Amino acid sequence: MFTNINRDVLILKPKQALYNWMQQVIGDELMEEGPALAHDESNIYLIPELDHYEESLAFLEENYLPFMEQELEGWVLDEEEWPKDLSWKKFQEFFHISIQSVVYDTLEVPIEKDNYDDDDFISLN
């Protein structure tokens, strides 16, 4: 019926620590962490298909920085305003991490991708 694709899914949902940082940067009204599965509370990334959760988590720990930068850029474009600490520990403080191993494509039309420079993608070599 549906086609299983050769990717895992990384779901990043902001934690209150990210909202607290945002409050300091933009000085807007206080933002609060929403429910776990609330609509548009998380960003979803396709990552390499790996055999075990531990392998996926190790991949993320080695490659978290582009994901963190993407997430921060979604909130604040000026990198000078970003936290100075962009460590794996800070990443874990800022985001709930969920890695799902089964991804189904429910449509029969090809997936469309935006064109980016090769430098924008994580190298798996």
N, C-alpha and C positions, 0 to 999 in steps of 0.2 A: 504494500500500500504506500508507505512513505519510504524515502531513501535515507539511509544512514550515511552521513558524510564523515570524512576522515579528519575531524577536528574535535578537540575538547572545547568546552566553554569556560571562560573565566568571567565571573560576575563580581563586580566591585560596587559595594554600597557604602556611601559615606557614613562614618561614625560621628558622634558628637564632637570629637576632637577636631575633625575637619571643619565642622560648622563653627566651633569656637575660634579657630584660626581665621576663618572667613570674616567673622564678626570684627576681629581686630583690624583686618585689612580694609574692609569696605565700610565699617561703622554703620551698617544698615540695621534694620530690626533683627532681633535675635532669631536665628534659625535653629530648629530642633530636629533631631533625628526622627525620621518617620518609621512607620511599621516595616517589618522585614520584607514583605512582598508588595509594598505599595507601588502603584503605577509610576514609572519614570523616576524612581528613587535610585536605580542602579544603572551602570553601564555594563555592556556585555561585549566580550572580546572572544574571537576564535583563536585558539592557541593550538600548538601541535598535539596530535593524538598520541598519548602515552599510555602504557599498560597499567600503571598503578598511580593512585593518588599521590603517594610519596614522590614519585618521579615528576609529576605535574607541579607539585609544590616546590621541589628542587629547581625545576625549570623557572618557576616564577621568582624564586629567591635570587637566582642568577640574572634574571632579566626584568626585574620589577621597575627599574628606573624609567624606561619609556612609557610604561603604563602610568606611573605616578605623574610624570610630566604631562601626559595627555589629560589626565584627570585635573591637575592643577590649572592647566591652560584653559580648561572648560570653565573655570571659575574666575581666574585672574590672568589676563594676557601678559602683563608686565612681570617678567621673571625676577626682577629685582624685589618684587613684593612677596615672592615665594619664600617658604621657610628655608633657612640656611641648611638645616638638617634634612637631607633627602635620603636618609638611611632606610634599610630594610625594616628596622624597628619602627621608624616613623611611619612608613607605609602601612605596617600592621596596626599602628595606633589610629591612622586615618581611615582605614577601610575594613569592612567585613569582606572576607574573601570566600568565595564559593567556586569550586571547580567541578564541573559536571562532565561526565565522560561519554554521554550519548547525545548526539545532535542529529535530529531528523530534518530533512528538507521536505516540506509538505506541498511544495509547488512543482509544477512541471516546466516552469520557465527558468532560463539560466539566471544565475546570481549575477547582478551587476556590481562592479567595483569602481570606485573613483580611482583615477590615475594619480599616483604619487611617485616621487623619486625613489629609487632603490634604497637610498639612505634612510627612508622613513620606516622600513620594515626591519624586524628583528631577524638577524642572521641565525640560522640553525646549524651552521657549520662550525 
